[in-house]
Amino acid sequence: MVHTAYDTFQLLDNSPSKIDAIESYRSNLLIACSDGSLRVYVPESSVSDQSDFHSETLELHQGPYVLERTLNGFSRRQMLAMEVLVSRELLLSLSESIVLHGLPNLETLSVITKAKGANVYSWDDKKGLLCFGRQKRVCIYKHDGGSGFVEVKEFGVPDTVKSMSWCGENICLGIRREYKILNTTNGVLSEVFSSGRIAAPLVVALPPGELLLGKDNIGVLVNQNGKLIQEGRICWSEAPAVVIIQKPYAIGLLGRHVEIRSLRVPYPLIQTVVLRNVRHLVRSNNTVIVALDNSVFGFFPVPLGAQIVQLTASGNLEEALALCKLLPPEDSSLRSSKEQSIHMRYAHFLFENGSYEEAMEHFVASQVEITYVLALYPSIIVPKSSCIPEPQKFADVADAPYLSRGSSGLSDDLDSPPSDVFESDEMDIESKKMSHNTLMALIKYLQKKRYSVIEKATTEGTEEVVSDAVGDNFISYGTNRSKKPTKGRIHIPITSIARDMAAILDTALLQALFLTGQSSAATDFLKALNYCDVKICDAFLQERSQYACQIELYRCNSMHHEALKLLHQLVEESKSEQTPVELLMKFKPDMIIEYLKPLCATDPMLVLEFSLPVLESCPMQTIELFLSGNIPADLVNSYLKQHAPDMQATYLELMLSMNENSISGNLQNEMVQIYLSEVLDFHAEHNSQQKWDEKTCPPPRKKLLSALEGMSGYNPEVLLKRLPPDALYEERAILLGKMNKHELSLSIYVHKLHVPELALSYCDRVYDSGLQQHSAKSYGNIYQTLLQIYLNPTKTTKKFEKKITNLVSAQSPGIPKVGLVTTAKVKGGRSKKIAEIGGAEDTRFSLSGTDSGRSDGDTEDAAKEGGSTIMLDQVLDLLSRRWDRIHGAQALKLLPRDTKLQNLLPFLGPLLRKSSEAYRNFSVIKSLRESENLQVKDELYNQRKAVLKITSNSMCSLCNKKVGTSVFAVYPNGKTIVHFVCFRDSQNMEAVGRGSQLRKR
């Protein structure tokens, strides 16, 4: 026997007749005797108090009962069973038939005649349904709400029913040696299993709607459909004759005693009551009635508080916890205290016996502080807090006292346990506490507790922030504690028990994860919100070379400088051929970039500081970091210029290749200046060795030329001053072009570089830019400038040298920096009509102030001056290749008089053909327009020929009078006729109306 669940009292002794059936009604006993009488017994105490049958007491008394009255002839045959229908104040009896009696007077209300010969029945109080078995029939009746029953259905079964019970909408039947489920809708029988060989079938209904079916000495639990329930086996010491259910126990009537078993798996034996010759076992409101042949006993439940004390004293803590849950709501505080102390004891017991996970579940249920549990793990280092007491202070909570069962009241308490309950070898305990299973149980415990702890800590932190924002001096309870300040991190003094507890929990959880080999889980844990103590966790991770998690620890605590410093060190160590043994993984430069990405918006200077080491190894990714992070390009450039000048050009080049629009004028100047410095250094080195060649184009010079041509935001004047006077002519030509010094630029291509193709390409670029700006005519005379340079080489050379000297010696503030600007200017007052060649473009040469109206005499002077140096072949080639872009008349005027017409055929031929074609096209267009004009005149004439016939019946559309011989007007549709006077008046009225509306506005 585990403990005493029921106290046994003898209620009645020496009954004059043998007891056939027994039932209780309120505090009274109803006993059906073998002589056919019904005897009503009442407590002896109620007689002495002069109480009557109508006593309001609803429970049986623990004391002797005396006979109050006898109803002779209550039944003709032996009474098989009786049941009080409490909700309906009725008594149902089964003897010769099923009879319904009224309570409390026991008068007969109705008899179910069809139940004659019935041997078993079952009553469903909720639905008011009664089923009974008679021979091979099962009948179903429904209570009509008054004093009778109404038949509902009747089904046939294979054999006589020996036991039956409702199970939901169906009925479970014990027939022969097997159990069947009867579907009350269609009468279909489905087999469950056999009932065994020794005992008869036994069907017992369980409160949740389940069934307990007897199979010899085993009670099998099934659901409403007859399906077995897992772990549903109650093993009795022998086959029971009767089983009743009174939560939380199942009570079975065996041959020589009564067994009381728990309804909680594994259904252990709770108590055994030795009583011989027991005939009946009946459940009452609060009692179990046990009837022998001539005496009656009552099993009265021991109060739950006393049972809990007994179970705790005997070490059956699990059963004690189950009983705690059954304590009534009014004893919630007592229930909570008892549960907590029992959970604590049970947790210690399980922990010392190796059931670590179950122990942690009970620690959670006991609501003990986390520090108390962590005290069981000496290898787990947690931060100390003056806000939280030492774990020893909680020992008294766990040491719930034991008490012997002195009374059965709910106020029973527990005595202190023996001092050697949890004693064991110290070294053995230490090994257990740091085993893998122990730590895994701790992890689950901390994870269960973590949500509520973190929620409280976050809430208090939010309240402090709000309080500080409104200027409220919020002071939390406890003493001040602040974490170690780190660079780049805002620290708020932590004065909260909740946050201290969160720091203890997270610090312990992180260590437990690593000690169980869950590195990836620990890393994910650090990436989320946590309150880990930096100092303890840093030392822990450093000792175990867990550098990846150490970096995450720094990151979550905003210690970015320390994290990046460590990460850079690890990357450098990973690059070495002999990687240190303690490095568990390879650290790559792109890890630094990934770390820096979120910091671009908050700390750009830190990003720049730690991006320099990876800019050389991962240039593209680093530039993408700068661009995606929206770090100002000027800031990046100035930082690189100061700390890494060698990488400045690389940054600007990659930035330009990835996003051309991101390069500002200032950065373009920086980029070109860097290129120019490299080229000047190269020139100075080779010039000192007398190895300089203008045609030499090393990579730095190629970059410079490409940048000068492709970009337009730099300042050409500043760059021009840095060029040497006797070298880098191509760069000078590009810069002069950017300053709209086209004549000088072309002179360099022709006379310094001696590359006419570059001069022609330059003219094409200028002309094409004019097309894009829809002003090609203004830029067409750039080719005439090139013609003049070819035709007057000596003059243009002298002019070039003079202007170059002026540009180098003095700064001209009025020169535009960027773009192509043209001005129209006509030199002199002379004008001479020259027959234009048809189709030539009508433009005026004015780009460089060159005279576009030279006379033949000027040409002759030029020819004399230039002598044989005129570049006639280049002139003819230019005219033949760009004839469609050159003004023919002005070009012919510039040519020397001795130029052969045959040499001009490639120029004049297509020009004349185009002019003729244009003339023909214009003639056709003129003819078409004249024809269109004639068609319009013809249509006008036809419109004016319209005829309108006025008869004597023609009416005015305005005044509705005949037009007669009056002057009339016709509307444009040709049909509406009005008097001219009416038309004029209507026009005047409309004008007046429009005027009044305007005045109103």
Phi, psi and omega in degrees: 000126180285307179201171181269111179266333181227141170262136184259129176229139176274121182267326186214141180222147176060056173293136183297335181231160178292139183274121177266325181206154182215146178206162179238147175225114187056239181260012185254155176253131176251115186240121175266122186259167183291342179275010178086003182265162175240120183254133180253121180247142179234159178299141179299327180293327181288330177292317179295332177271007178061038175275156181247187183295337184271024181301143181278356179293128186259357184237154177288153182263148174273084182180175181291150178247149178234155181289130176260314179200164181230131176253100180284150179069026181293328177217148181276324181244181183298135179282122181273322182197154173222149179210130177273124176270090190300316185292340183246001181054049181228158176239126180254126181233144179239114178223250174294326177212187177260122185240143179251125181244150176271147178243144012266001188274350176063028176283150180282126181259317181200159179230130177272098185295329182288349180270009179296126182092002178292144182242349181205151177212170175213137185244129175255103187292325183294317183265349181070034181252142179234128174237146179214156179252131180224114183054242179252031180233148173237120182249147180236127178235155178238135178290132185276005180088355180239247185243020182211181180236154177241131180291139181249301182213166177213133182231152174266145180230162185296328186207180181294137180278128181258336178205148183205157176196147175290142173220087183072233178275352183250176179232131176267129184241140171255107185237131183053246181241034181209168179245142180224150176254122180262120176282114185286354179274313184240357177080013181283136178258132176238136183283149177249286174194173181281159186264000180102178185255340187266302187262158176288162179301142181223117181245121180234130179276137175257149185306320183287003184099006178268178182229147173247115184249129182278133175226089189059239184266014181244132173260116185261131180264128178229163177272189186295336181264006178086008179278137182295143176263134182300138182058029181263075180221120173251117183260111176273162179289336173204172184294124180279149176274323180222142174228129174238155183246124172222101187307137007261032186232155169246130186244122183245138178266111179255181187297316186243355181201176177245127179257138177241119182237153179283146177272010180255134181304134010264034176056059184285161175286129182259315186204149175234129179244118183275113175217128181262154176059039176283128183258325187224144177226114188231139177268132175250188182302309184234007190221159170249122182266127179243120183247128172264197181296314185228014180218162183227134175241154176238130173264108181259126184295135174290137179308145185300322180301318179291322178297319179299320178297316180298314182296319179296320181295327181272358178085005178272072188286327181296317178292325178296321178294321178298322179288331178300325181291344181267358178298143183295157182301328182292344178254037185297319181294318177296319179299316182298314182295318180294317181298316182298315181292323180288319177302319180297312180298317183293324178297316178297318180298313181293321182297316181288342181255012172090359177269075191289317183294317177296322178299318180293326176298322179284330173296321177297315181293331181284348179059030177284155181294152181297325182297330179294318179291319181294339176295341177283351183241084184295337181280347177273118182265127181236154179291146177273145181222132176283348179281335185247128181296162177295150184298337180297335181294342182265003182295325181295331179293320182286327183281067178291128188288151173267145172225141171287159184284087178277332179211173182251016180283163181284348182274006179301143181241183185246139178279165177292141183284163175299149186292343184258020182296315185249021180282140177198174181296132188294318180294323179295318178297319181299317180293323178296316188291339180250015177286167182298314181297323179296317181290323177298320177295321178296320179299314179297322178297312181295323179294325177292321182280342193292320187302311182292322181294314180294323179297317178295317181296318179294320180297316180294324177295321178294319179298321179295319180297315179296318180298318178293326182294325181267005177081019182269133179278088183271122180239118180277160178289162182097182179255160185289143173210128180234146179282164181297124181292144178228161185293137177076015182236134178272124185248128173250128180305130181268115181233037186235134175297321182298316181287327173297317179294322177296322178295318178297314183296309184293323178297317179292319181296319179298316179295319180296322179297318180288322182292341176260008175079020181260067184293317181296320178295323178294321178295315177298324179297319180288333180290334179270180179297128179208164181238034183298141175286121188295315186297313183291313183292324178298314179295321180297313182289323179297321181295328183257011177057035177269072188289325180299315178289329177296321177295318178296324177298314177298319183297312183291342177258015178060026176267063189290325180297315179295319181296315181291325177297315178295318182296319177297319178298318181292323178296317179296320179292326179291334180288332182293152182294322180261091181289131178304146182297327185288348177283115182276349182206163178274132177256124185252158181299329181294344174294324177295319180296316179298323179293324186283339185305310181292346185269354184300320183281334186260325184217075183295329180293322176294322178298316180295321182299317185262000176271344180299317181297334183259355181294326181282320182278326180231068186295314183297316181294325180291318178296319176300324177297315179297319183286314181292331179277359178057036174282130182306131183296324179297322178295316179298316182296315180295324179292317179293323180298327182275320188253333182215071183298332180294335182265358183295314180296320179300315179300312182293323179296312180294322178297320178292321181291331182273327183205099184296326184286350183276352180271114178278173180298322179296317180290326176296318176301316179299316183295315181292323179297321178296313179299316183296322178298318178297318181292319179296322176297318178297318180295315181298320181295314182284329180291324178294333178265005180057038178245009184286133176229128183298335181277350178292132183224081177290169181306317179300324180288325176299318177297319181296313180298319179296319180291320180296323181280322187277333183256156183227005184264355182276172181260107184291332183298315181297318181292324183297326181290337181275349183284142175290150184289340186243022180203174179055051183289326181294320176296320179297320180297318180295318181294319177296324177296320177297335179267009180066023173269071188292320182297316179294320179297316179292326179297322178296315180299323187274311190262336180262313181271337180057043179232087181301331180297322177295323177296317179295318178298322177299314179299321179297318180297318179295318181294316180296323177296327175294324176298318180294331179265010178058036177219049183295328181298324181291334182260000180292331183282006173296329177290326176294326175299316178296324177299316180299321179295321178293322186277337181231064186296320183291317181295315181293329179292315179296317179298321180298314181296322180294315182290324178296319178298319179294320182293321182286323185280330184227150179264130180256104184288345183273358183280129179293148183281317190228147171103174180245119182242135180238148175228144178263122183213135178245123185274133177078172181256000182280148174216136184226126182284126177237133181297119179283140177278128184304135178092346177288150183282133182275091180231161177245131181281116184211008188296314185245019179075015180284143181290121179261003182239041182294141179274173178295329178295321177299319180298320180295319179297320179295321180295319179295319183293317183281335182059224182279004183275001178296133182267071187292322180299319178294326178296313181294321179296319178296319180294322181288328184272330182237040181297330183280353181248359184249138176290116187299314184295315181292326178294317179295327180293328182282337184290149174296156184289336183271011178290131181284138180295330180299325179288341181268000181301317178299337179268313185282328183303296180297331181292316178293321179298317178295321179295317179295317179298320178295321179298316179296318180297317179294326178295318179295318179297320178298316180298318180296320180291323176296320178295319177297322178297319179295320179297321179295317178298320179295319178295322177297319180296317180296324179293324180285344180277004183298138183246135179231127184262124178257122179248179179291343181262358180295131185246151174280131183287348181262312182258353178061032174246162181292143181287317178062228180257014181285162175291135184230167177229149181240132178286162186302337180288350177080004183237328184277123183243136178221156170297144179297323179295318179295319178299316181294317179297320180296322178295321179294320180296319178297321179294319179295319180297318178295324179293318179295322178295322178294322178293323177297321179295000000 
